[in-house]
Amino acid sequence: MIFSKQNFQVLRLPSLRFGHTIYAYLELSSTQDKAKELSRTNAGEGIIICAKTQTNGRGRGDKTWISEPGGLYISIIYCPKQPIIEVSDFTKRLALFTKQAIERLVMPFHPINLEVKGINDLYMNGKKLVGIIVETETYGITKSTEFNRINSYIIGIGVNVLQKYFPDELKKIATSLLIETKYRLSRFEILKEICRELSRNLY
């Protein structure tokens, strides 16, 4: 993964619906907030924001996502043709797609079986490996109604990849692919596999 100390580095996966444009930052407060900001400029679907670290990363609800170097922290702009009726069901589908992407990439190196817990977490050997959040971004008023319309969904995915250690309060509940497999997997290859999976399955 290439990161720039000067603002951001632009990466591209031109053949894919998701990931055709990737803005890779060295540090952000939150990839979710940056993706929301970008979506308000009508930047378009499939753009991804990623950061090496987040100073204010967040999970579902009011939970904080510890975002130290070694993880993959991304937010994806998604603009479905119809509003999502059940965001919880959609989030669980995203968890399954992410599970399939990671397992397909890791299997040639190490046996892996990820477990979906709740609607937005992936666990490996009883410890949390992946967290997913979906937020709606609304702005503008339609001519026919006074209600704000939903313009886009911001999908946040955090994957613990290369972390060797976690803070004391997380040691018993969090893990990384490096800890579990002993392999130094590429964060960019994981990102590409997730992009391929979402490009195949989201409409």
MDAnalysis code that builds the backbone (N, CA, C; Angstrom):
import MDAnalysis as mda
import numpy as np

u = mda.Universe.empty(609, n_residues=203, atom_resindex=np.repeat(np.arange(203), 3), trajectory=True)
u.add_TopologyAttr("name", ["N", "CA", "C"] * 203)
u.add_TopologyAttr("resid", np.arange(1, 204))
u.add_TopologyAttr("resname", ["MET", "ILE", "PHE", "SER", "LYS", "GLN", "ASN", "PHE", "GLN", "VAL", "LEU", "ARG", "LEU", "PRO", "SER", "LEU", "ARG", "PHE", "GLY", "HIS", "THR", "ILE", "TYR", "ALA", "TYR", "LEU", "GLU", "LEU", "SER", "SER", "THR", "GLN", "ASP", "LYS", "ALA", "LYS", "GLU", "LEU", "SER", "ARG", "THR", "ASN", "ALA", "GLY", "GLU", "GLY", "ILE", "ILE", "ILE", "CYS", "ALA", "LYS", "THR", "GLN", "THR", "ASN", "GLY", "ARG", "GLY", "ARG", "GLY", "ASP", "LYS", "THR", "TRP", "ILE", "SER", "GLU", "PRO", "GLY", "GLY", "LEU", "TYR", "ILE", "SER", "ILE", "ILE", "TYR", "CYS", "PRO", "LYS", "GLN", "PRO", "ILE", "ILE", "GLU", "VAL", "SER", "ASP", "PHE", "THR", "LYS", "ARG", "LEU", "ALA", "LEU", "PHE", "THR", "LYS", "GLN", "ALA", "ILE", "GLU", "ARG", "LEU", "VAL", "MET", "PRO", "PHE", "HIS", "PRO", "ILE", "ASN", "LEU", "GLU", "VAL", "LYS", "GLY", "ILE", "ASN", "ASP", "LEU", "TYR", "MET", "ASN", "GLY", "LYS", "LYS", "LEU", "VAL", "GLY", "ILE", "ILE", "VAL", "GLU", "THR", "GLU", "THR", "TYR", "GLY", "ILE", "THR", "LYS", "SER", "THR", "GLU", "PHE", "ASN", "ARG", "ILE", "ASN", "SER", "TYR", "ILE", "ILE", "GLY", "ILE", "GLY", "VAL", "ASN", "VAL", "LEU", "GLN", "LYS", "TYR", "PHE", "PRO", "ASP", "GLU", "LEU", "LYS", "LYS", "ILE", "ALA", "THR", "SER", "LEU", "LEU", "ILE", "GLU", "THR", "LYS", "TYR", "ARG", "LEU", "SER", "ARG", "PHE", "GLU", "ILE", "LEU", "LYS", "GLU", "ILE", "CYS", "ARG", "GLU", "LEU", "SER", "ARG", "ASN", "LEU", "TYR"])
u.atoms.positions = np.array([
    [0.850, -1.182, 0.000],
    [0.000, 0.000, 0.000],
    [0.888, 1.236, 0.000],
    [0.637, 2.182, -0.879],
    [1.436, 3.398, -0.982],
    [0.707, 4.523, -0.270],
    [1.380, 5.207, 0.656],
    [0.801, 6.351, 1.335],
    [1.689, 7.561, 1.110],
    [1.085, 8.717, 1.047],
    [1.828, 9.940, 0.817],
    [1.818, 10.815, 2.059],
    [2.974, 11.361, 2.414],
    [3.045, 12.318, 3.507],
    [2.518, 13.668, 3.060],
    [2.468, 13.887, 1.761],
    [1.973, 15.133, 1.208],
    [0.527, 14.919, 0.770],
    [-0.419, 15.200, 1.638],
    [-1.842, 15.080, 1.344],
    [-2.234, 13.634, 1.113],
    [-2.336, 13.180, -0.163],
    [-2.755, 11.803, -0.397],
    [-2.161, 11.275, -1.700],
    [-2.198, 9.960, -1.820],
    [-1.758, 9.263, -3.034],
    [-2.996, 8.694, -3.708],
    [-3.092, 8.843, -5.027],
    [-4.224, 8.305, -5.770],
    [-3.833, 6.972, -6.396],
    [-4.603, 5.933, -6.086],
    [-4.429, 4.609, -6.670],
    [-5.673, 4.279, -7.482],
    [-5.541, 3.396, -8.455],
    [-6.694, 3.088, -9.310],
    [-6.772, 1.595, -9.628],
    [-8.010, 1.094, -9.585],
    [-8.346, -0.238, -10.092],
    [-9.382, -0.011, -11.193],
    [-8.949, 0.395, -12.378],
    [-9.851, 0.938, -13.398],
    [-10.921, -0.016, -13.906],
    [-10.723, -1.309, -13.778],
    [-11.702, -2.248, -14.318],
    [-12.837, -2.552, -13.337],
    [-12.786, -1.999, -12.136],
    [-13.755, -2.344, -11.108],
    [-14.712, -1.203, -10.810],
    [-15.942, -1.575, -10.469],
    [-16.949, -0.577, -10.083],
    [-16.587, 0.089, -8.759],
    [-16.065, -0.700, -7.822],
    [-15.618, -0.169, -6.541],
    [-14.089, -0.229, -6.485],
    [-13.472, 0.938, -6.264],
    [-12.017, 0.999, -6.223],
    [-11.405, 1.564, -7.489],
    [-12.238, 2.066, -8.411],
    [-11.669, 2.671, -9.623],
    [-10.799, 3.877, -9.257],
    [-11.131, 4.519, -8.122],
    [-10.310, 5.615, -7.614],
    [-10.162, 5.437, -6.110],
    [-8.926, 5.418, -5.624],
    [-8.640, 5.219, -4.199],
    [-7.750, 6.361, -3.732],
    [-8.199, 7.073, -2.703],
    [-7.396, 8.124, -2.084],
    [-6.772, 7.560, -0.819],
    [-5.443, 7.395, -0.828],
    [-4.722, 6.778, 0.288],
    [-4.007, 7.862, 1.095],
    [-4.453, 8.044, 2.325],
    [-3.894, 9.054, 3.222],
    [-2.970, 8.397, 4.245],
    [-1.988, 9.150, 4.684],
    [-1.132, 8.678, 5.762],
    [-1.915, 8.661, 7.075],
    [-2.701, 9.712, 7.311],
    [-3.492, 9.799, 8.542],
    [-4.744, 10.629, 8.302],
    [-5.853, 10.189, 8.856],
    [-7.102, 10.940, 8.838],
    [-7.744, 10.835, 10.207],
    [-8.581, 11.796, 10.514],
    [-9.406, 11.660, 11.706],
    [-10.333, 10.462, 11.534],
    [-11.005, 10.387, 10.363],
    [-11.927, 9.290, 10.068],
    [-12.110, 9.170, 8.570],
    [-11.913, 7.977, 8.025],
    [-12.172, 7.769, 6.598],
    [-13.652, 7.958, 6.289],
    [-14.520, 7.645, 7.251],
    [-15.956, 7.839, 7.055],
    [-16.269, 9.310, 6.813],
    [-15.710, 10.178, 7.646],
    [-15.980, 11.609, 7.497],
    [-15.440, 12.147, 6.181],
    [-14.250, 11.698, 5.779],
    [-13.679, 12.158, 4.512],
    [-14.518, 11.675, 3.330],
    [-15.005, 10.431, 3.389],
    [-15.853, 9.912, 2.306],
    [-17.170, 10.675, 2.240],
    [-17.744, 11.005, 3.398],
    [-18.974, 11.804, 3.416],
    [-18.746, 13.170, 2.790],
    [-17.639, 13.785, 3.166],
    [-17.290, 15.094, 2.607],
    [-17.179, 15.018, 1.091],
    [-16.546, 13.969, 0.610],
    [-16.365, 13.807, -0.831],
    [-17.699, 13.528, -1.528],
    [-18.565, 12.752, -0.881],
    [-19.848, 12.408, -1.502],
    [-20.723, 13.644, -1.710],
    [-20.539, 14.660, -0.871],
    [-21.342, 15.887, -0.990],
    [-20.960, 16.692, -2.229],
    [-19.813, 16.376, -2.834],
    [-19.394, 17.057, -4.057],
    [-19.833, 16.283, -5.296],
    [-20.729, 15.285, -5.083],
    [-21.175, 14.419, -6.185],
    [-19.997, 13.699, -6.829],
    [-19.077, 13.236, -5.985],
    [-17.865, 12.583, -6.476],
    [-18.160, 11.270, -7.194],
    [-19.287, 10.645, -6.870],
    [-19.651, 9.435, -7.591],
    [-19.383, 8.161, -6.833],
    [-20.039, 7.110, -7.286],
    [-19.959, 5.806, -6.622],
    [-18.615, 5.124, -6.860],
    [-18.229, 4.337, -5.867],
    [-17.075, 3.471, -6.029],
    [-15.758, 4.068, -5.598],
    [-15.750, 5.355, -5.236],
    [-14.529, 5.970, -4.731],
    [-14.256, 5.452, -3.323],
    [-12.985, 5.205, -3.030],
    [-12.601, 4.668, -1.722],
    [-11.603, 5.615, -1.060],
    [-11.840, 5.850, 0.224],
    [-10.892, 6.583, 1.061],
    [-10.224, 5.576, 1.988],
    [-8.893, 5.595, 2.073],
    [-8.208, 4.731, 3.035],
    [-7.145, 5.531, 3.759],
    [-6.779, 5.055, 4.931],
    [-5.777, 5.743, 5.732],
    [-4.912, 4.728, 6.455],
    [-3.646, 5.070, 6.620],
    [-2.745, 4.200, 7.372],
    [-3.136, 4.184, 8.838],
    [-3.552, 5.346, 9.358],
    [-4.053, 5.437, 10.730],
    [-5.235, 6.395, 10.766],
    [-6.099, 6.220, 11.762],
    [-7.188, 7.140, 12.037],
    [-7.063, 7.614, 13.487],
    [-7.247, 8.899, 13.682],
    [-7.178, 9.420, 15.048],
    [-8.531, 9.368, 15.744],
    [-9.591, 9.226, 14.959],
    [-10.941, 9.165, 15.543],
    [-11.795, 8.159, 14.772],
    [-11.221, 6.981, 14.511],
    [-11.974, 5.943, 13.815],
    [-13.142, 5.483, 14.665],
    [-14.224, 5.081, 14.014],
    [-15.394, 4.671, 14.786],
    [-16.003, 3.400, 14.226],
    [-16.633, 2.677, 15.138],
    [-17.362, 1.472, 14.764],
    [-18.847, 1.735, 14.830],
    [-19.601, 0.660, 14.944],
    [-21.047, 0.782, 14.977],
    [-21.496, 1.420, 16.290],
    [-22.546, 2.243, 16.215],
    [-22.999, 2.944, 17.397],
    [-21.996, 4.020, 17.769],
    [-21.682, 4.119, 19.034],
    [-20.728, 5.121, 19.506],
    [-19.357, 4.515, 19.806],
    [-19.130, 3.303, 19.326],
    [-17.880, 2.622, 19.647],
    [-16.712, 3.196, 18.842],
    [-15.539, 3.173, 19.453],
    [-14.315, 3.622, 18.791],
    [-13.613, 2.432, 18.155],
    [-13.084, 2.637, 16.941],
    [-12.286, 1.595, 16.290],
    [-10.828, 1.997, 16.400],
    [-10.059, 1.240, 17.180],
    [-8.633, 1.529, 17.335],
    [-7.947, 1.350, 15.981],
    [-7.314, 2.415, 15.482],
    [-6.805, 2.417, 14.101],
    [-5.318, 2.720, 14.065],
    [-4.545, 1.816, 14.618],
    [-3.095, 1.992, 14.628],
    [-2.486, 1.423, 13.342],
    [-1.224, 1.771, 13.035],
    [-0.579, 1.251, 11.820],
    [-0.629, -0.276, 11.769],
    [-0.847, -0.784, 10.565],
    [-0.910, -2.231, 10.375],
    [-2.261, -2.714, 9.928],
    [-3.279, -1.885, 10.123],
    [-4.620, -2.269, 9.707],
    [-4.988, -1.688, 8.353],
    [-6.063, -2.209, 7.785],
    [-6.640, -1.667, 6.555],
    [-7.908, -0.931, 6.958],
    [-7.941, 0.381, 6.737],
    [-9.074, 1.210, 7.142],
    [-9.606, 1.920, 5.903],
    [-10.795, 1.544, 5.462],
    [-11.329, 2.081, 4.217],
    [-12.791, 2.491, 4.373],
    [-13.182, 3.463, 3.552],
    [-14.592, 3.855, 3.440],
    [-14.931, 3.961, 1.963],
    [-16.096, 3.448, 1.601],
    [-16.502, 3.301, 0.203],
    [-17.803, 4.053, -0.032],
    [-17.852, 4.850, -1.095],
    [-19.087, 5.538, -1.470],
    [-19.928, 4.601, -2.328],
    [-21.172, 4.361, -1.882],
    [-22.081, 3.437, -2.575],
    [-23.382, 4.164, -2.860],
    [-23.825, 4.141, -4.117],
    [-25.041, 4.837, -4.538],
    [-25.994, 3.861, -5.226],
    [-26.759, 3.081, -4.450],
    [-27.695, 2.138, -5.066],
    [-28.843, 2.875, -5.755],
    [-29.465, 2.199, -6.707],
    [-30.567, 2.829, -7.437],
    [-31.789, 3.021, -6.551],
    [-31.966, 2.127, -5.571],
    [-33.086, 2.221, -4.647],
    [-32.555, 2.284, -3.218],
    [-33.233, 3.047, -2.336],
    [-32.796, 3.087, -0.936],
    [-32.794, 1.697, -0.320],
    [-31.857, 1.453, 0.565],
    [-31.776, 0.175, 1.266],
    [-32.847, 0.150, 2.357],
    [-33.702, -0.871, 2.338],
    [-34.806, -0.934, 3.293],
    [-34.300, -1.297, 4.684],
    [-33.497, -2.352, 4.770],
    [-32.973, -2.819, 6.051],
    [-31.454, -2.691, 6.061],
    [-30.960, -1.638, 6.683],
    [-29.515, -1.410, 6.713],
    [-28.806, -2.542, 7.454],
    [-29.467, -3.110, 8.479],
    [-28.836, -4.199, 9.241],
    [-28.629, -5.428, 8.359],
    [-29.636, -5.767, 7.534],
    [-29.490, -6.898, 6.612],
    [-28.391, -6.623, 5.582],
    [-28.355, -5.383, 5.098],
    [-27.327, -5.004, 4.125],
    [-25.937, -5.109, 4.738],
    [-25.795, -4.669, 5.995],
    [-24.503, -4.740, 6.671],
    [-24.047, -6.183, 6.833],
    [-24.978, -7.075, 7.128],
    [-24.618, -8.492, 7.263],
    [-24.175, -9.069, 5.920],
    [-24.820, -8.648, 4.836],
    [-24.383, -9.089, 3.506],
    [-22.954, -8.610, 3.238],
    [-22.661, -7.381, 3.623],
    [-21.304, -6.858, 3.445],
    [-20.292, -7.686, 4.230],
    [-20.687, -8.091, 5.438],
    [-19.803, -8.937, 6.245],
    [-19.518, -10.258, 5.539],
    [-20.535, -10.840, 4.930],
    [-20.356, -12.098, 4.205],
    [-19.459, -11.908, 2.978],
    [-19.649, -10.800, 2.252],
    [-18.797, -10.534, 1.087],
    [-17.345, -10.333, 1.514],
    [-17.144, -9.614, 2.607],
    [-15.788, -9.375, 3.109],
    [-15.154, -10.683, 3.566],
    [-15.927, -11.509, 4.220],
    [-15.464, -12.836, 4.655],
    [-14.988, -13.649, 3.451],
    [-15.799, -13.677, 2.395],
    [-15.447, -14.447, 1.202],
    [-14.161, -13.914, 0.572],
    [-14.020, -12.595, 0.524],
    [-12.833, -11.995, -0.092],
    [-11.570, -12.354, 0.686],
    [-11.620, -12.204, 1.998],
    [-10.432, -12.483, 2.820],
    [-10.085, -13.968, 2.789],
    [-11.088, -14.829, 2.911],
    [-10.818, -16.272, 2.894],
    [-10.220, -16.698, 1.564],
    [-10.727, -16.166, 0.460],
    [-10.199, -16.535, -0.854],
    [-8.732, -16.125, -0.996],
    [-8.367, -14.976, -0.432],
    [-6.995, -14.503, -0.538],
    [-6.047, -15.277, 0.377],
    [-6.509, -15.613, 1.574],
    [-5.640, -16.212, 2.585],
    [-5.500, -17.728, 2.431],
    [-6.535, -18.396, 1.943],
    [-6.566, -19.861, 1.880],
    [-5.328, -20.488, 1.242],
    [-4.772, -19.920, 0.158],
    [-3.578, -20.548, -0.427],
    [-2.373, -20.576, 0.517],
    [-2.385, -19.698, 1.539],
    [-1.254, -19.621, 2.472],
    [-1.532, -20.313, 3.800],
    [-2.817, -20.249, 4.228],
    [-3.119, -20.722, 5.582],
    [-4.610, -21.058, 5.663],
    [-4.971, -22.187, 6.288],
    [-6.397, -22.498, 6.475],
    [-7.055, -21.395, 7.302],
    [-8.224, -20.956, 6.878],
    [-8.888, -19.861, 7.571],
    [-10.393, -20.059, 7.513],
    [-11.051, -19.771, 8.616],
    [-12.507, -19.853, 8.676],
    [-13.008, -18.708, 9.537],
    [-13.519, -17.679, 8.886],
    [-14.011, -16.510, 9.603],
    [-15.472, -16.704, 9.983],
    [-15.847, -16.152, 11.116],
    [-17.207, -16.275, 11.628],
    [-17.854, -14.898, 11.699],
    [-19.044, -14.770, 11.124],
    [-19.797, -13.522, 11.221],
    [-20.514, -13.496, 12.565],
    [-20.269, -12.443, 13.345],
    [-20.945, -12.284, 14.630],
    [-21.754, -10.999, 14.602],
    [-22.986, -11.085, 15.146],
    [-23.862, -9.936, 15.055],
    [-24.167, -9.682, 13.589],
    [-24.105, -8.433, 13.186],
    [-24.350, -8.117, 11.776],
    [-23.134, -7.489, 11.108],
    [-22.118, -7.144, 11.893],
    [-21.058, -6.340, 11.284],
    [-19.641, -6.700, 11.708],
    [-19.453, -7.832, 12.362],
    [-18.115, -8.210, 12.804],
    [-17.714, -9.566, 12.243],
    [-16.423, -9.704, 11.936],
    [-15.862, -10.997, 11.566],
    [-14.851, -11.398, 12.634],
    [-14.959, -12.644, 13.085],
    [-14.080, -13.159, 14.130],
    [-13.248, -14.312, 13.596],
    [-12.050, -14.454, 14.124],
    [-11.178, -15.589, 13.813],
    [-10.663, -16.159, 15.129],
    [-10.898, -17.433, 15.325],
    [-10.483, -18.100, 16.564],
    [-10.980, -17.364, 17.802],
    [-12.230, -16.904, 17.718],
    [-12.873, -16.284, 18.869],
    [-12.521, -14.837, 19.127],
    [-11.737, -14.214, 18.235],
    [-11.349, -12.826, 18.432],
    [-11.714, -11.985, 17.207],
    [-11.985, -10.713, 17.449],
    [-12.452, -9.830, 16.376],
    [-11.324, -9.487, 15.407],
    [-11.623, -9.657, 14.113],
    [-10.656, -9.384, 13.055],
    [-11.107, -8.232, 12.162],
    [-12.415, -8.135, 11.929],
    [-12.968, -7.156, 10.986],
    [-14.189, -6.492, 11.603],
    [-14.307, -5.182, 11.386],
    [-15.505, -4.449, 11.765],
    [-16.051, -3.700, 10.563],
    [-17.382, -3.610, 10.456],
    [-18.029, -2.961, 9.311],
    [-19.082, -1.998, 9.830],
    [-19.170, -0.836, 9.193],
    [-20.175, 0.157, 9.545],
    [-20.786, 0.703, 8.257],
    [-22.087, 0.973, 8.274],
    [-22.769, 1.587, 7.129],
    [-23.485, 2.837, 7.629],
    [-23.188, 3.973, 7.000],
    [-23.836, 5.229, 7.362],
    [-24.463, 5.847, 6.116],
    [-25.580, 6.526, 6.306],
    [-26.230, 7.205, 5.186],
    [-25.781, 8.650, 5.141],
    [-25.654, 9.169, 3.950],
    [-25.298, 10.569, 3.761],
    [-26.457, 11.239, 3.032],
    [-27.141, 12.151, 3.707],
    [-28.316, 12.818, 3.141],
    [-28.059, 14.311, 3.043],
    [-28.539, 14.877, 1.950],
    [-28.452, 16.322, 1.799],
    [-29.389, 16.738, 0.683],
    [-29.828, 17.978, 0.720],
    [-30.726, 18.476, -0.311],
    [-32.172, 18.127, -0.022],
    [-33.074, 18.872, -0.565],
    [-34.505, 18.646, -0.407],
    [-35.111, 18.375, -1.773],
    [-35.919, 17.328, -1.891],
    [-36.579, 17.028, -3.154],
    [-37.687, 18.033, -3.397],
    [-38.106, 18.218, -4.640],
    [-39.164, 19.164, -4.979],
    [-40.526, 18.696, -4.489],
    [-40.715, 17.379, -4.392],
    [-42.023, 16.836, -4.077],
    [-42.238, 16.571, -2.597],
    [-41.212, 16.708, -1.794],
    [-41.355, 16.398, -0.371],
    [-40.430, 17.266, 0.455],
    [-40.741, 17.403, 1.712],
    [-39.910, 18.195, 2.602],
    [-38.813, 17.355, 3.254],
    [-38.837, 16.037, 2.992],
    [-37.869, 15.161, 3.635],
    [-36.552, 15.134, 2.866],
    [-35.470, 15.044, 3.612],
    [-34.163, 14.870, 2.981],
    [-34.112, 13.550, 2.234],
    [-33.469, 13.523, 1.093],
    [-33.323, 12.277, 0.361],
    [-31.970, 11.653, 0.684],
    [-31.880, 10.337, 0.577],
    [-30.612, 9.649, 0.768],
    [-29.843, 9.675, -0.545],
    [-28.685, 10.271, -0.540],
    [-27.885, 10.352, -1.754],
    [-26.867, 9.227, -1.863],
    [-26.339, 8.795, -0.741],
    [-25.332, 7.746, -0.797],
    [-25.210, 7.057, 0.552],
    [-24.598, 5.896, 0.502],
    [-24.249, 5.149, 1.711],
    [-22.735, 5.110, 1.800],
    [-22.215, 5.270, 2.993],
    [-20.780, 5.214, 3.209],
    [-20.481, 3.924, 3.968],
    [-19.774, 3.011, 3.302],
    [-19.436, 1.703, 3.873],
    [-18.030, 1.782, 4.457],
    [-17.927, 1.565, 5.758],
    [-16.627, 1.558, 6.410],
    [-16.217, 0.133, 6.763],
    [-15.000, -0.236, 6.407],
    [-14.479, -1.578, 6.712],
    [-13.098, -1.433, 7.339],
    [-12.925, -2.055, 8.495],
    [-11.625, -2.083, 9.149],
    [-11.158, -3.518, 9.305],
    [-9.963, -3.816, 8.815],
    [-9.409, -5.173, 8.883],
    [-8.075, -5.115, 9.621],
    [-7.934, -5.910, 10.668],
    [-6.652, -6.015, 11.368],
    [-5.750, -6.953, 10.560],
    [-4.704, -6.403, 9.981],
    [-3.868, -7.167, 9.049],
    [-2.480, -7.458, 9.631],
    [-1.722, -6.422, 9.915],
    [-0.304, -6.603, 10.255],
    [0.034, -6.263, 11.710],
    [-0.957, -6.011, 12.528],
    [-0.674, -5.695, 13.929],
    [-0.051, -6.900, 14.633],
    [1.016, -6.626, 15.374],
    [1.654, -7.678, 16.182],
    [1.111, -7.702, 17.600],
    [0.680, -6.530, 18.074],
    [0.209, -6.408, 19.454],
    [-1.023, -5.511, 19.486],
    [-1.797, -5.649, 20.546],
    [-2.936, -4.781, 20.796],
    [-2.838, -4.236, 22.218],
    [-3.466, -3.098, 22.479],
    [-3.478, -2.581, 23.855],
    [-4.022, -3.623, 24.828],
    [-3.651, -3.501, 26.087],
    [-4.022, -4.492, 27.098],
    [-5.517, -4.762, 27.120],
    [-6.320, -3.697, 26.938],
    [-7.777, -3.872, 27.023],
    [-8.363, -4.621, 25.831],
    [-7.539, -4.819, 24.771],
    [-8.033, -5.496, 23.567],
    [-7.399, -6.858, 23.325],
    [-6.362, -7.190, 24.080],
    [-5.606, -8.408, 23.807],
    [-6.472, -9.662, 23.763],
    [-7.469, -9.730, 24.633],
    [-8.285, -10.937, 24.733],
    [-9.441, -10.963, 23.740],
    [-9.697, -9.847, 23.066],
    [-10.872, -9.804, 22.189],
    [-10.547, -9.466, 20.736],
    [-9.312, -9.018, 20.449],
    [-8.954, -8.619, 19.084],
    [-7.763, -9.412, 18.585],
    [-7.697, -9.590, 17.262],
    [-6.577, -10.299, 16.654],
    [-6.315, -9.725, 15.274],
    [-5.256, -10.201, 14.632],
    [-4.915, -9.760, 13.279],
    [-4.571, -10.972, 12.429],
    [-4.541, -10.767, 11.124],
    [-4.173, -11.856, 10.218],
    [-2.725, -12.287, 10.447],
    [-1.859, -11.339, 10.794],
    [-0.461, -11.691, 11.065],
    [-0.361, -12.580, 12.303],
    [-1.075, -12.225, 13.352],
    [-1.035, -13.029, 14.582],
    [-1.550, -14.438, 14.320],
    [-2.635, -14.550, 13.565],
    [-3.293, -15.846, 13.374],
    [-2.613, -16.719, 12.336],
    [-2.050, -16.125, 11.288],
    [-1.500, -16.928, 10.188],
    [0.021, -16.926, 10.132],
    [0.651, -15.938, 10.779],
    [2.113, -15.741, 10.738],
    [2.585, -15.243, 9.378],
    [1.662, -14.891, 8.482],
    [2.022, -14.376, 7.170],
    [1.811, -12.858, 7.136],
    [2.724, -12.144, 6.475],
    [2.582, -10.703, 6.289],
    [1.840, -10.453, 4.978],
    [0.535, -10.471, 5.076],
    [-0.306, -10.279, 3.901],
    [-0.359, -8.806, 3.498],
    [-0.486, -8.560, 2.213],
    [-0.530, -7.194, 1.693],
    [-1.908, -6.574, 1.934],
    [-1.916, -5.411, 2.560],
    [-3.183, -4.712, 2.758],
    [-3.815, -4.321, 1.425],
    [-2.958, -3.966, 0.461],
    [-3.502, -3.573, -0.839],
    [-4.129, -4.767, -1.559],
    [-3.550, -5.948, -1.421],
    [-4.141, -7.137, -2.037],
    [-5.490, -7.474, -1.384],
    [-5.583, -7.276, -0.070],
    [-6.863, -7.491, 0.617],
    [-7.879, -6.476, 0.120],
    [-7.456, -5.210, -0.008],
    [-8.351, -4.175, -0.525],
    [-8.842, -4.531, -1.921],
    [-7.939, -4.965, -2.796],
    [-8.337, -5.333, -4.159],
    [-9.342, -6.478, -4.155],
    [-9.135, -7.472, -3.295],
    [-10.042, -8.618, -3.260],
    [-11.426, -8.202, -2.755],
    [-11.459, -7.314, -1.780],
    [-12.752, -6.796, -1.298],
    [-13.434, -6.006, -2.407],
    [-12.679, -5.197, -3.144],
    [-13.246, -4.426, -4.256],
    [-13.826, -5.343, -5.329],
    [-13.116, -6.410, -5.637],
    [-13.617, -7.364, -6.634],
    [-14.924, -8.002, -6.160],
    [-14.959, -8.386, -4.892],
    [-16.148, -9.047, -4.340],
    [-17.351, -8.113, -4.360],
    [-17.171, -6.879, -3.938],
    [-18.267, -5.913, -3.925],
    [-18.704, -5.550, -5.348],
    [-17.749, -5.439, -6.264],
    [-18.089, -5.123, -7.643],
    [-18.927, -6.216, -8.279],
    [-18.718, -7.458, -7.866],
    [-19.502, -8.588, -8.384],
    [-20.901, -8.661, -7.783],
    [-21.032, -8.235, -6.518],
    [-22.242, -8.574, -5.776],
    [-23.175, -7.431, -5.407],
    [-22.698, -6.187, -5.420],
    [-23.568, -5.088, -5.051],
    [-24.213, -4.491, -6.295],
    [-25.487, -4.161, -6.176],
    [-26.235, -3.601, -7.314],
    [-26.823, -2.254, -6.954],
])
